[in-house]
Amino acid sequence: MKSLYTKIIIAFMFFILGFTIVLQFRNDLEDYGFVSLKTLSDLQGAIDTEKEEINNKRQLIVAKEEKLNEYQRALEEDGSIKEVLINEINAMRLTSGFLDVEGPGIVIRLSDSERELYEGEDPNNLVVHDGDVLTILNDLKIAGAEVISINGQRLLSTSEIKCTGPTITINNYTYGQPFTIRAIGDPQTLDAAIKAPGSYAWDLREVYGLIVESYTSDRVRIARHQGDISLKYISMMEGD
């Protein structure tokens, strides 16, 4: 009898132990949820973005350290960083468009077609539009053009190009055809962007009959921006 009672106690204890284990296992399962492939992909994308941001910050730190070293060398050698600051100002003026520049590049002359209209053809096919100019400019930028002007107007990030009847307005100045585009960059690459079969300029010339003439030069001159830049809405961001 005593042996039977002992067996019952042991069995009951094992039952309690098994119940506890099962309950704990179920609770552990509830702590884990289903993770979709999209969620994993989003998390990986976020990690990659953070890594890229960290790398950009490191590059910025290296650039700032190099600039500080340059200032330190100037102070040690000349006792002043005036010459370094003057060089920085000139570099900013150069890239911002407020200095006359020259270099190898290409000169393009673009004007309306002189051929007769085909029967039923849209007359707009024979006219240069602002969209044509913008597309050619974009092709030149893709080809590595560093500086571009149209009819003497230096193109900046704030420059506008729009049609006004048979004319085009650039930097608030209106010009009629022909439109002369000057670009500084690798002459061969810029020339290919204009003359390569299938390029936009090639289509304008060969398909629509517009006049697209160009030549490369080792000394393309582009004048500085003549007007002022007025920024009304942007300001320097403070803090992080």
N, C-alpha and C positions, 0 to 999 in steps of 0.2 A: 504493500500500500504506500509505504514511504517512497519507494522507487517510482511508482506511478505519479505521485504528487511532484516529485523532483522533475520528472520528464515534462509534466504539464507546465511547470514554472519556466523550464528551459525553452520549451516551445513558444510560450508566451513572450519571453524575452527576445527570441529570434524574430517573432512577428513584429514586435515593437521596433526592433532594429531595422528590419526590412522596410517597414512602413516609413520610418524616418529617412532611410536612404532614398526611397522612391520620391518622397516629398521634397527632399533637398535637390534631387536630380531635376524634378519638374521646375523648381524655383530657378535653378541654374539655366534651364532651357528658356525660361521667360526673359532672362537677361539678354539673350541673343535674339536679334531680329534679322529678317531677310534683307540682304544687301544686293541690289540689282547691279547689273553691269554698267548701267548709265551712271549710278551713284559712284561706283568705283572710278569710272572715266572722269567724272566731274571732280572727284577728289584728287586724282592724278593731275588733272589740268590745273587745279588750284595750287598743288605742290610745285608744278613746273613754273607757274607764274611767280610764285614766291621766290623760287631759285633764281629766276631771271632778274627779279627785282633786287635780290641780294647781290647778284653779279654786277648789275648796273651801279649799285651803291659802291661796290668795291672799286669799279673803274673810275667813278667820280672821285673817290678818296685818293686814288693814285694820281689822277689829273691835278687835284688840288695840292697834293704833296709836291708834285713836280713844279707847279707854279710857285709855291712857297720857297722851294729850293732855288728857283730862278731869281726870286726877289732877294734871297739871302746872298747869292753869288754877286748880284748887282751891288748890294750894300757893301760887301767885302771888297769888291774890286774898284767901284766908283764912288762909294759912299752915298749913293742915291739910287732910287728905282725910277727916276724920271724917264730915262731912255726906254726902259721896259714898258712903262705905261704909255708912252708916245707910240711905240710899236703896236701895242694892243689896240689903241684908239684907231690907228691907221688900218689895222686889219679889220676892225669892225666897220669902218667907213667903206672899206673895199667890198666886203660881203653884203653890206646893207644898200649899196648902190649909189653912194654919194661921192665916188671918185671916178674920173675918166679911166677906162681900162682898155687894154689891147692884148691880143694874143691870136694864136691860130684858130681858124674856124671856117665859117661858111656865110655867104651872102645869098639871099633868096629874093627873087622878084616875082610877085604874085599879082595877077590882074585878070580881068574878065576875058572870056573867050571872044575871038574876033570872027568865028565861023558863023554861017547861017544856021538858023533853027531848022531842025528836021520837022517834017509835017506832024503836027499834033504834039510837039515837044514842049515841055514846060520851060518858059524863058528863064526861070530861076536857075536852071541847070547851067547856064552860061555866065552866071554872076558869082563873084566871090562873096561869101557870107562870113559873119563872125565865127560861126561854127567851123568853117573851113580853116580859118586862121588859128583858132583854138586847138584844133586837132593836130595841125602841123607843129604848133608850139609844143604840144604834149609829146609828139614824136621826137622832137629835138631834145626835150628834157630827158626822155627815156634813153636817148642816145648819149647822154652825158653832157649836154650843154650847160655851162656854168653861168653864163650871162647872156641875156637876149634883149634885143630892142626891136621895135617896129616903128619905121619912119622916124627914127631918132629918139623915140620915147623908150626910156629904160624900163623894163618890166620888173616890178616888185611884187611882193606877196599881196599888196593892196591894189595893184593895177586892175582896171576893168577893161574889157573889150566887148563892145556892143555895136550892132548895126544901127545906123541912122540913115535910112533910105539907101542911096548908093555909096554911102561913106561909112567909115568905122571910127568910133570914138575910143581913144586910149588915153588914160590919165587925164580925162576931161578935155583932151584936144581931139579935134575931128579932122580926119584925113580922107581924101579920095584916093582911088587907085592911081598908079600901081602901089602895092604895099611892099615895102622893102624890109625884110627880116634879116637881122644880123645875129649870129650866135657864135660864141667862143667855146671851143672844146676840141676834141680830137677831130680833125678835118675829114678823115676817111670814114669814121663812124657816123658823123653828121651827114656826110654826103650820101652814105648808104641809106640813111633814114628818109632821104628825099627821093632818091633815084631808084631804089630797089623795087623790082616788079612786085605789085601787090600792096605797096605802101600807099598811104592816103594821098600824098602828093603825086605819086605815079598815076593813081586813078583819076585825080583831077585833070592831069595833063592828057593821059592817053584815052580815057573813057569819055570825059566831058569836054575836053578841048580847051580847058582853061590854060592860061599862060603861066607856066611855072619854070622859071629860069634860075639857075644857081651856079655858083663857082666857089671853090675853096681858096683860101688865102692863108699865108703864114702871119699876116698882120691885119686882123680885123679890129677896127676901132669902134668902141661903143662909149658914148658920152654918159656922164653921170645923170642921175635923176635931178630934174630942174625944180620940181615943186617941193612943198613941205608935206610931211606926213602928220596928219591930225588924227589922234586916237582919242575917241570920246568915252568909250565904254570899258576899256580894259585898264587894269591897274596891277601893280606888283602884289602877289599873294604873300601875306604875312603868316609866319608860323609854319608848322608842318603841313 
